[in-house]
């Protein structure tokens, strides 16, 4: 299903996949995943969107089936790779959706190549990592670099909010999926190198993104990037909005894919986000409206 593309940028091979109708009134949606994700990790979201809009998933250099990427290449190179893909596939301006690490990469694309971004939805985006964020990144990287048994369960226990007082939709099934996947495809040094890129490129945070309609979304029970942190990150994007999806944590795209896809499609199509029973009110912490 879909069209698969083998691409190369500056000597590094990577892959993209395009599904959905080729011509719609809403620009193509490009999905950028977490440091431990490959393009298959978007399957549930892709299914929800592909009957309405063109959807593009990608394994960039350093991810999934793409070539490994030396640690000396940072987020700017990956943003260049996204720009290369968009141009090569003739997509025009696109709607960028990023989750976790992918949200920081999407922000980098909007910072360096705003002309290719129509709308942007950042899921679990906390902005420049502080001391707590850097410590969390390093702890996760250390876990990946060691050949430890039961990595899947260790990762799931850290990524998911297991507090029984916090209702998380599909918690057990998502937990089982993560354990089975990461026990079979345990990440290693290259995935750790990808994750560490989120703490590099200090110049990324020197100026605000402007001219890009953006919505920051997080699960109401996200303990890795709490709503308070995601809300503050709106200061990095002029006119951005913020909201939460109920009964979800950091893994919204797995726990509530239909709801997240609905938010993405509505926002990128200019439709209202009011009155949705799974969504909190859209706040505009820094005033200006989104469009």
C-alpha positions as CSV (number, residue, x, y, z in Angstrom):
1,X,0.0,0.0,0.0
2,X,1.2,3.5,-0.9
3,X,4.3,4.6,-2.8
4,X,7.8,3.9,-1.4
5,X,10.8,6.1,-2.2
6,X,14.5,5.5,-1.7
7,X,16.2,8.9,-1.4
8,X,19.7,10.1,-0.7
9,X,20.9,13.4,0.8
10,X,24.6,14.2,1.1
11,X,25.5,10.5,0.7
12,X,23.1,9.2,3.3
13,X,20.2,7.0,2.1
14,X,16.8,7.3,3.6
15,X,13.3,6.2,2.8
16,X,9.8,7.8,2.6
17,X,6.3,6.4,2.1
18,X,3.3,8.3,0.7
19,X,-0.3,7.2,1.1
20,X,-3.7,8.7,0.7
21,X,-5.4,10.7,-2.0
22,X,-2.9,12.7,-4.1
23,X,-5.0,15.9,-4.4
24,X,-6.9,17.4,-1.5
25,X,-7.7,20.9,-0.3
26,X,-5.6,20.2,2.8
27,X,-1.8,20.1,2.2
28,X,0.1,16.8,2.7
29,X,0.7,15.8,6.3
30,X,4.3,14.8,7.1
31,X,4.7,12.7,10.3
32,X,8.0,12.9,12.2
33,X,8.5,10.4,14.9
34,X,10.4,9.9,18.1
35,X,14.1,8.9,18.3
36,X,13.2,5.3,18.8
37,X,10.5,5.2,16.1
38,X,10.6,4.2,12.5
39,X,7.9,5.1,9.9
40,X,5.9,2.0,10.9
41,X,5.3,3.5,14.3
42,X,2.8,5.9,12.7
43,X,0.6,3.0,11.4
44,X,-2.5,3.8,13.5
45,X,-2.4,7.5,12.9
46,X,-1.7,7.0,9.2
47,X,-4.8,4.8,8.9
48,X,-6.9,7.5,10.5
49,X,-5.7,10.2,8.1
50,X,-5.0,8.5,4.8
51,X,-8.7,8.5,3.6
52,X,-8.7,12.3,3.9
53,X,-5.3,13.7,3.0
54,X,-1.9,12.7,1.6
55,X,0.3,11.3,4.4
56,X,4.0,11.1,4.3
57,X,6.1,9.0,6.8
58,X,9.9,8.8,6.7
59,X,12.9,7.1,8.0
60,X,15.5,9.9,8.0
61,X,19.2,9.2,8.2
62,X,19.8,7.6,11.6
63,X,16.3,6.2,11.8
64,X,14.7,2.8,11.0
65,X,15.8,1.4,7.6
66,X,17.9,4.5,6.7
67,X,21.6,4.8,6.8
68,X,23.3,5.4,10.2
69,X,24.2,9.0,10.8
70,X,27.4,10.0,12.6
71,X,26.9,11.9,15.9
72,X,28.6,15.0,14.4
73,X,25.4,15.6,12.3
74,X,22.8,17.5,14.3
75,X,19.2,18.6,14.0
76,X,20.0,21.1,11.3
77,X,21.1,18.3,9.0
78,X,18.0,16.4,9.7
79,X,15.9,19.5,9.0
80,X,17.8,19.8,5.7
81,X,16.9,16.2,5.0
82,X,13.2,17.0,5.5
83,X,13.5,20.0,3.2
84,X,15.2,17.7,0.6
85,X,12.4,15.1,0.9
86,X,9.7,17.7,0.5
87,X,11.3,19.2,-2.6
88,X,12.2,15.8,-4.1
89,X,8.7,14.5,-3.7
90,X,7.2,17.7,-5.1
91,X,5.0,18.2,-2.0
92,X,5.0,22.0,-1.8
93,X,4.1,23.4,1.6
94,X,3.3,20.7,4.1
95,X,1.6,20.2,7.4
96,X,4.3,19.0,9.9
97,X,3.4,16.8,12.8
98,X,6.0,15.7,15.2
99,X,5.9,13.7,18.4
100,X,8.5,13.6,21.2
101,X,11.9,13.9,19.5
102,X,10.0,14.5,16.2
103,X,8.4,17.6,17.6
104,X,11.8,19.2,18.2
105,X,12.8,18.2,14.7
106,X,9.6,19.7,13.3
107,X,10.4,22.9,15.2
108,X,13.8,22.9,13.6
109,X,12.3,22.6,10.2
110,X,10.0,25.5,10.9
111,X,12.9,27.5,12.2
112,X,15.2,26.9,9.3
113,X,12.7,26.3,6.4
114,X,9.5,28.1,7.3
115,X,8.5,28.4,3.7
116,X,7.8,24.7,3.4
117,X,5.5,24.6,6.5
118,X,1.8,25.3,6.1
119,X,0.7,24.3,9.6
120,X,2.5,22.5,12.5
121,X,1.3,20.3,15.3
122,X,3.9,19.5,18.0
123,X,3.0,16.6,20.3
124,X,4.9,16.4,23.6
125,X,7.1,19.4,22.8
126,X,8.9,21.1,25.7
127,X,11.3,23.4,23.9
128,X,14.9,23.7,24.8
129,X,15.8,20.8,27.2
130,X,16.6,22.1,30.7
131,X,18.7,20.2,33.3
132,X,15.9,17.7,34.0
133,X,15.3,17.1,30.3
134,X,19.0,16.6,29.7
135,X,19.3,14.1,32.6
136,X,16.3,12.2,31.3
137,X,17.8,12.0,27.8
138,X,21.2,10.8,29.1
139,X,19.5,8.2,31.3
140,X,17.5,6.9,28.3
141,X,20.6,6.9,26.1
142,X,22.6,5.0,28.7
143,X,19.8,2.4,28.9
144,X,19.9,2.0,25.1
145,X,23.7,1.7,24.8
146,X,23.8,-1.3,27.2
147,X,22.7,-4.8,26.2
148,X,20.3,-5.0,29.0
149,X,17.6,-7.7,29.2
150,X,13.9,-6.7,29.1
151,X,14.5,-3.4,27.4
152,X,10.9,-3.2,26.2
153,X,9.5,-3.3,29.6
154,X,12.1,-0.9,31.0
155,X,11.3,1.6,28.2
156,X,7.5,1.3,28.5
157,X,7.7,1.8,32.3
158,X,9.6,5.0,31.7
159,X,7.7,6.4,28.8
160,X,4.2,5.7,30.1
161,X,2.4,7.1,33.1
162,X,1.6,4.1,35.2
163,X,0.0,6.0,38.1
164,X,-3.3,4.1,38.6
165,X,-5.0,7.4,39.5
166,X,-4.3,8.7,36.0
167,X,-6.7,7.3,33.4
168,X,-4.8,6.4,30.2
169,X,-6.7,5.0,27.3
170,X,-5.4,1.6,25.9
171,X,-2.7,1.5,28.5
172,X,-2.4,-2.3,28.7
173,X,-2.4,-2.8,24.9
174,X,0.1,0.0,24.3
175,X,2.3,-1.5,27.0
176,X,2.2,-4.9,25.4
177,X,3.0,-3.4,22.0
178,X,6.0,-1.6,23.2
179,X,7.4,-4.6,25.1
180,X,7.0,-6.9,22.1
181,X,8.4,-4.5,19.6
182,X,11.5,-3.3,21.6
183,X,12.3,-6.8,22.9
184,X,12.5,-7.8,19.2
185,X,14.2,-4.7,17.9
186,X,16.2,-3.4,20.8
187,X,17.7,0.1,20.1
188,X,21.4,0.7,20.4
189,X,24.1,3.3,19.8
190,X,22.6,4.8,16.7
191,X,19.2,5.4,18.4
192,X,21.0,6.9,21.4
193,X,22.9,9.2,19.0
194,X,19.6,10.3,17.5
195,X,18.1,11.1,20.9
196,X,21.1,13.0,22.0
197,X,20.6,15.4,19.0
198,X,17.7,17.0,20.9
199,X,20.2,18.5,23.4
200,X,22.5,19.9,20.7
201,X,22.2,22.8,18.3
202,X,21.9,25.7,20.9
203,X,21.4,28.2,18.1
204,X,18.0,26.5,17.4
205,X,16.5,28.3,20.4
206,X,18.0,31.8,19.8
207,X,15.0,33.1,17.8
208,X,11.2,32.4,17.8
209,X,9.5,30.7,14.9
210,X,7.2,33.2,13.2
211,X,4.7,33.0,10.4
212,X,3.8,29.3,11.0
213,X,0.4,28.5,12.5
214,X,1.2,26.0,15.2
215,X,-0.6,24.0,17.8
216,X,1.1,22.3,20.8
217,X,-0.6,19.2,22.1
218,X,0.2,16.9,24.9
219,X,-1.5,14.1,26.8
220,X,-3.2,15.4,30.0
221,X,-1.1,12.9,32.0
222,X,2.2,13.3,30.2
223,X,4.9,13.1,32.9
224,X,7.8,13.4,30.5
225,X,6.7,16.7,29.0
226,X,4.1,17.9,31.5
227,X,1.3,20.2,30.2
228,X,2.9,23.1,32.2
229,X,6.1,22.7,30.3
230,X,4.4,22.3,26.9
231,X,2.3,25.4,27.6
232,X,5.5,27.5,28.3
233,X,7.0,26.3,25.1
234,X,4.4,28.3,23.2
235,X,6.6,31.3,23.8
236,X,9.0,29.8,21.2
237,X,6.4,30.0,18.4
238,X,4.6,33.3,17.7
239,X,0.8,32.9,17.8
240,X,0.8,29.3,18.8
241,X,-2.0,27.5,20.7
242,X,-1.9,24.8,23.3
243,X,-4.3,22.1,24.3
244,X,-4.4,18.6,25.9
245,X,-5.9,15.3,24.9
246,X,-7.6,13.5,27.7
247,X,-6.8,10.0,29.0
248,X,-3.3,10.1,27.4
249,X,0.3,10.5,28.4
250,X,3.5,11.0,26.3
251,X,2.4,8.3,23.8
252,X,-0.7,10.0,22.5
253,X,-0.2,8.7,18.9
254,X,-0.5,5.2,20.2
255,X,-3.1,5.6,23.0
256,X,-5.5,7.9,21.1
257,X,-4.6,7.8,17.4
258,X,-8.1,8.6,16.2
259,X,-8.4,11.6,18.4
260,X,-4.9,12.9,17.6
261,X,-5.6,12.4,13.9
262,X,-8.8,14.4,14.2
263,X,-7.0,17.3,15.9
264,X,-4.3,17.3,13.2
265,X,-6.8,17.2,10.3
266,X,-9.1,19.9,11.9
267,X,-6.2,22.2,12.7
268,X,-4.5,21.8,9.4
269,X,-7.8,22.3,7.5
270,X,-8.8,25.4,9.4
271,X,-11.7,23.7,11.1
272,X,-12.9,24.4,14.7
273,X,-11.4,22.5,17.7
274,X,-14.3,23.7,19.9
275,X,-16.6,21.2,21.6
276,X,-14.6,18.1,21.3
277,X,-15.2,15.9,24.3
278,X,-11.6,14.4,24.3
279,X,-9.9,17.8,24.0
280,X,-9.2,20.5,26.5
281,X,-9.8,24.2,25.6
282,X,-7.3,25.7,23.2
283,X,-5.3,28.2,25.1
284,X,-3.2,31.0,23.6
285,X,-0.7,31.7,26.3
286,X,1.0,34.5,24.4
287,X,-2.0,36.2,22.9
288,X,-2.2,36.0,19.1
289,X,-4.6,33.6,17.5
290,X,-3.7,30.5,15.5
291,X,-5.2,29.9,12.0
